Amino acid sequence: MNILVLGGDGYLGWPTALHLSALGHRVTVADNLVRREYDREMGVDSLVPIASIEDRVLKWEQVSGHVVDVRVGNLTDATFTYNIVAETQPDAIVHFGEQRSAPYSMIDREHAVYTQVNNVVGTLNLMYAIAEINPDIHLVKLGTMGEYGYPNIDIEEGFIEITHKGRTDVLPYPKQPGSFYHLSKVHDSANIMFACRVWGLRSTDLNQGIVYGQSTPESDLDPVLATRFDYDAVFGTVLNRFCVQAVTGHPLTVYGAGGQTRGMLNIRDTLACVTLAIENPADQGEFRVFNQFTESFSVMQMAELVQRVSPTPVDIAEGLANPRVEHEEHYFHAANTKLLDLGLQPHLLTEDVVAGMLELVERHRDRVDLNAIAPTVQWRKSASTLKTASEVPDASFLVV
Amino acid sequence: MNILVLGGDGYLGWPTALHLSALGHRVTVADNLVRREYDREMGVDSLVPIASIEDRVLKWEQVSGHVVDVRVGNLTDATFTYNIVAETQPDAIVHFGEQRSAPYSMIDREHAVYTQVNNVVGTLNLMYAIAEINPDIHLVKLGTMGEYGYPNIDIEEGFIEITHKGRTDVLPYPKQPGSFYHLSKVHDSANIMFACRVWGLRSTDLNQGIVYGQSTPESDLDPVLATRFDYDAVFGTVLNRFCVQAVTGHPLTVYGAGGQTRGMLNIRDTLACVTLAIENPADQGEFRVFNQFTESFSVMQMAELVQRVSPTPVDIAEGLANPRVEHEEHYFHAANTKLLDLGLQPHLLTEDVVAGMLELVERHRDRVDLNAIAPTVQWRKSASTLKTASEVPDASFLVV
């Protein structure tokens, strides 16, 4: 198949592109490389060194014999978006090409507006390009489990049957997103659902949990092919943070009660899920939602797991102020059967997996910047001062 | 009270500003006057002549002795938005300041993106301005009943109690908006609900039905104070179209089966509802939703009502192609008790009211442009050619 991977220079876009290429698909990556600019703006870096996109694709061709084409541009530029769709004639488009950090979207007004315009307009342009160039293209869009929020009932996959005052209908599952980033994903989902209805587009919305891990069969072939490992307060995720704290001998920082429970999945399962969605496309006019996670853990359970696996003794710092506004103890039971029904074989979060993550951190511990870990963005404030703000070389991409 | 009316030059914003001014509130109108530019872009005009904003406020001061202050600017310009909030120090902000036509948002990609960016970013800027200048300000936001779509269960006011697999929660009512415009209102509602939760803002979302009528106690005082009467295919509403067709001896055009049922209200009730919301503000941190309509009618019922009241014989043209993608026969039962509980006394759609509308059209029949009525925008197409497109003098406001 011909596959266009949007955001193909990012944490998940890059290894997904490699995986699809390894399977023999013809892959084109499109990216505006802004993820690298966010690092410069925040004054942080991936724990694992990241090669340039040029070096990445060159190395991939050397080790695999497969060519991945690269287009650099911005999806909010409609001409760019139409051109890549028209020129690559994809069967499927995998859309990772969005600003994906909740704290980044909560920095201040400028970052909130940037996140929503960047994500929503990029996706609108893409929908129009598909409708006008080839409505048969399958749009595989990355959403987030955070679209649902944390209701006191079971979370279903996109839709729920509601019986109310003696009548019944199947309706979009109510959404309670917890940041301007999560809201942008909800806006996207609503826009795409509508486009499927009026224009007959076909789309799969992958409401993904929190991804952990950095090792995939293809990216492990050479250090130049490695993907990111983010542990900073803005783009990092909690399990990565705990691993970095454990290796460097710092207490694991649990914010709030630690009962915040999240759906999680291994990076290898992200690749498998996207592949399953592509190989089993939505019907024409269908908007379907898959909940893309394999297990759920509370923040405290993750801390205890890292503590248990760490070869050196580790403390857990409890009761720290929570920078987010969120339920710290809540019901969480979410359906995730649709991808399993398509054949997903989960890689679970075993002690071996955590041990592997700790070893990865150990290998790169000279690159750890502990100053990057403390929370800077406060949900309750409409503007947070970043300690790295004065180091911003150029954030002109923020102007919308 | 000190009240800021955003979009105060438009169909409803202007008479609302007058009404609040007549009640003794200190009113400031902010508007970028773009509604007048849409007319020029579409090559249409209000049936009733509309005075300049300068003449409007001058006349109002002459006839009432009340001063309405005017600020011309764009809510997507954060500096403008922060300045008007800081300088006017309002107790309440009534937010009509959005692109409000579904067909306009469905013209093509450019108009869809314009509508969503204009509406969502304007409201984001406003939320941030309130949070940073005075979170005590009550935001009264105009939404639409169209946010709900047409589910097969009763529509509640913003939230619904759902019992699912033995557990119960009260969740945001599922939304099924039917155009990129309606989607923009859904995005706004989600963003504002979130801001109330994390920053403690107070807001009332008025999910308004279709407003009819052009006569209010204040705007009737002088022709210079008149508000709009739109009957064209893009900004007009169905009852206005039927009145114009009846007066000019053309069959009433019912698109599709005519069973499309909508919540409706008299323009005088819009003024009363907004006033009730302002006088009974939401609590700090509260996001509340009122369904703002008084009756519901199907399109065919409206056609038959106009046919019955018209002094001259009128035909109904049935079975015309529907430019929209919508259910043409559907269940519709929506709650609307919250504003009644606050004391709303509805003005119903009587035969006398329709007779008054027909008389209004008769007085201005020399201004009717029958070419403006036929549908131009097709929901099933991603781009519609407007016959007036070549007449566009300047639509630079579309560039976002």
Interface residues (C-beta under 8 A of the other chain):
Chain A: A78 D108 R109 A112 V113 Q116 V117 V120 V121 L124 N125 Y128 A131 E132 P151 N152 I153 D154 I160 I162 T163 H164 K165 R167 T168 D169 L171 P172 Y173 P174 K175 Q176 P177 G178 S179 F180 L183 V186 H187 A190 N191 F194 R197 V198 W199 V325 Y331 W379 R380 S382 A383 V400
Chain B: A78 D108 R109 A112 V113 Q116 V117 V120 V121 L124 N125 Y128 A131 E132 P151 N152 I153 D154 I160 I162 T163 H164 K165 R167 T168 D169 L171 P172 Y173 P174 K175 Q176 P177 G178 S179 F180 L183 V186 H187 A190 N191 F194 R197 V198 W199 V325 Y331 W379 R380 S382 A383 V400
